[in-house]
Amino acid sequence: MSNEHIDEVSGISTTGHEWDGIRELNNPLPRWWITTFYITILWAIGYTIAYPAWPMLSSATKGVIGYSSRNDVKNELAAAEIAKGKYVAAVQSKTVVEIAADDALREFAGAAGGAAFKVNCVQCHGSGAQGSSGFPNLNDDDWLWGGSAEQIQQTITHGIRFSSDPDTRQSEMPAFRDIITADQIRKVSAYVASLSGPVQDESLVEPGAKVFAENCVACHGENAKGNKEFGAPDLTDAIWLYGSGEASIAAQVRAPRQGVMPAWGGRLGDTKVKELAVYIHSLGGGE
Amino acid sequence: MLDNIQVERLEAEAVNSAKTRQPLYAARKKIFPKRASGSFRRFKWLVMAITLGIYYLTPWLRWDRGPFAPDQAVLIDLANRRFYFFFIEIWPQEFYYVAGLLVMAGIGLFLVTSTVGRAWCGYTCPQTVWVDLFLVVERAIEGDRNARMKLDAGPWAARKLVLRVSKHAIWLVIGAATGGAWIFYFADAPTLIREVFTGTAAPIAYITIAVLTATTYTFGGLMREQVCTYMCPWPRIQAAMLDENSLTVTYNDWRGEPRSRHAKKVLAAGQPVGDCVDCNACVAVCPMGIDIRDGQQLECITCALCIDACDGVMDKLGKERGLISYATLSDYNANMAVATAGGSCSVNPSLVRTDGGVFSDRLAHFHLRKIFRPRTFVYMGAWSAIGLALLYSLLTRDRLDVSVLHDRNPQFVTLSDGSIRNGYTVKLLNMIPEPRTIVVTMQGLQRAEMNVVGIDLPADRSFAIAVEPDRLKMLKIFVRQPAEQLKGQAQTFKFRVEDKASFEVDEYTATFNAPEILR
């Protein structure tokens, strides 16, 4: 540093760098600052020994205090399990009706059921349980197999027309194209459509009613209100699973589509099914 | 022979040659502030008593809020997300009051600094107050400046050891008390103090006490002026806050210079001599260890103790007080112009005095009206405007609130009789610590009815519900409208909530959605 430059005003040497005539004073750092700096270096070394840090070929050093973020998550999850333990126990021991009647339990089971619904049910029933053609809307008040919490639980547990579950909900509407004539199908479709709205040809309604009385009342009932024992839909309301209108009704009479829902009891377990039932029952249409 | 050999002499020097070697760090120069006495010192005692009193005693003040809220006057209840300040209770969504107060504190700092300089630094900054407190302890145990300097230079004898250990022990106790007082703002103080001493308080309480003990002890006892000089940003910002009309602690060299310790001798020699007798009293009392006679500087926190020290000396000498005083730059410059005859000579004290020895009436003096200038008016205006806006908003704020979330998935549901149903999550906020009965009414949508999930009420257009004190009640409400009443895809209506006892009302305008094509 033979070219050392001393600042005239302060008498302190400069760093020797110059920018447009401005030089920087080479003031020493305060001792506490430099001490703190060294302490942070020591801290960093200690930290990399204590915690997982140094990258190796296939993994990294584990750290001597054995910390891992996965263990943290595991502990937090375990703590969460313990925290919700009393609710889970209550859901296990109580019936769905009892759960739905208890504010705290309904909230817990509803939230848990909502989460399970998002995983298992949305593929068919939609993310808002609004359903679509062929897949029932679970928000409304029209239920094929019953809308009480217990009936919903039964449906989820054993499914609908799910052949590998002996207790599954079972029914089958015959294909009427093999039983009655196309003309009769046209007439009975007009009659069914007339129960919930206007039809194009009023003259078909009267003969249609006769066809209905001969062929349909066994399941759908004399007043066409349906029967939840067989999952026979109410034909007088505004809700149509396979579409409304004479053409859609005629198609369903000719060759009915029959929805299948798997049994979830074995897969999800009794507690999860109860939670799902409470959730679905709370969507607004529960009976 | 050797004389003939020419060896080139190179310009080179070892990089670590003793001639140019610089220390990597500078050790702190020890400061032993002498006890000052005078009006500013008394004022500082008062400020210290008030600020420390507020800090240590506030958590113990009680305020009756009835059986449903804590009775601590000032409480930051993080667990329940409430902030209590005497008659004010703040919910998390009302945090803008705190933000507003912080803005006011910022503008207040600008206002104070532009008028009386770094008064915050010199009188009320916690660093200043606690350093002052720690110095009281230091003086009580080790004596005043000279005794402390002697003790510090002396060998580590038994007496020095005892004095030092007891000083640091008391500092640590003050630190622990400071940390201890802090935690009482966050929980019921009488309960917490019992828990702290029986070892049953939460770990975070002990951690907080430990951290604040360490910082109080380190900053107040060990680092002191270095915190202000090196760590605090305010000394850097102040330059932008001060102007030529701001009061700062000033050494008036227009009457002090040329300083001399032998005034009589110099006068006898026929040379000018100023009022400063170079006694260094101002340097000895300075907690920052600086010499105010070097001019306004970054380190100066304007605690004004040098004014007290100098005034004492001037009194003894029978001269006017105010050789060091609060003065503005413009006054100082005007007086310097007088003393130097407009800059044509060095300071000549005879120019500022009349022949009779009293000050010339050409000298400028600070006048209170200098505080009132456009800049301070702007600060004052902004400060009061925010303050009034906060006050207005505080006095007129809702203590009953309703907010509504419309179900989006699905937006509407067609029911079997063809009517349309919409779902809403309605949140009722009872923001007072008393239970209330709230009446929820639907306005608009004739013939529409609502029912509430989990509450067995007949479908109606109005219902009453009990809401717990100081709590939010969340309701799931279904609104059902007959098909023939529907008018378009989206209709608006109101949820009106009312407390029949206090006549408080709040409303929320919600939307009712329906399908595009109705059968």
Interface residues (C-beta under 8 A of the other chain):
Chain A: M1 S2 E4 S13 N26 N27 P28 L29 P30 R31 W32 W33 I34 T35 D103 R106 G126 S127 G128 A129 Q130 N137 N139 D140 D141 D142 S196 G197 D234 D237 A238 I239 S244 S282 G284 G285
Chain B: E11 A12 E13 V15 S17 T20 Q22 P23 L24 Y25 A26 A27 R28 M223 Q226 Y230 D407 R408 N409 P410 V413 T414 L415 S416 D417 G418 R421 G423 V453 G454 K476 F478 A483 R519
